[in-house]
């Protein structure tokens, strides 16, 4: 597991330590759990957005065919 260094307001750190003590955990664990939950929620939101986009494509009459062009050709002028 990697270690990171953070700057945090002194008053906030004191409150976080008190809260961690009440929860029988550490500030480190609270930050790690919060980051994990935030990343997981963001990942789930992204997956839902992709699925919603795919569902919208399935409902349309537009069909995308084979790509017959090369990326470099798009920039030729």
C-alpha positions, 0 to 999 in steps of 0.5 A: 500500500502506498503512503501519501502526504496531505496538508490539512487545516489544523482545526479540521484535523483535530475534529477528524481525530476526535471523530476517528476516536469515537468510531474506533478507527484512524483518520487514515482509515477514514480518508481511505474509506471515503476515497474508496467510496467516492471512486466506486460511486464514480465508477458506477456512475460512469458504467451507468452512463455508458449503458444509458448511451448504449441503450439510447443507440439501440433505440435509434434508427441510426446504425454506424457502419464499418469505418472506412477512413483512417484517422490521419486522413481527417487531418489532411487539408 
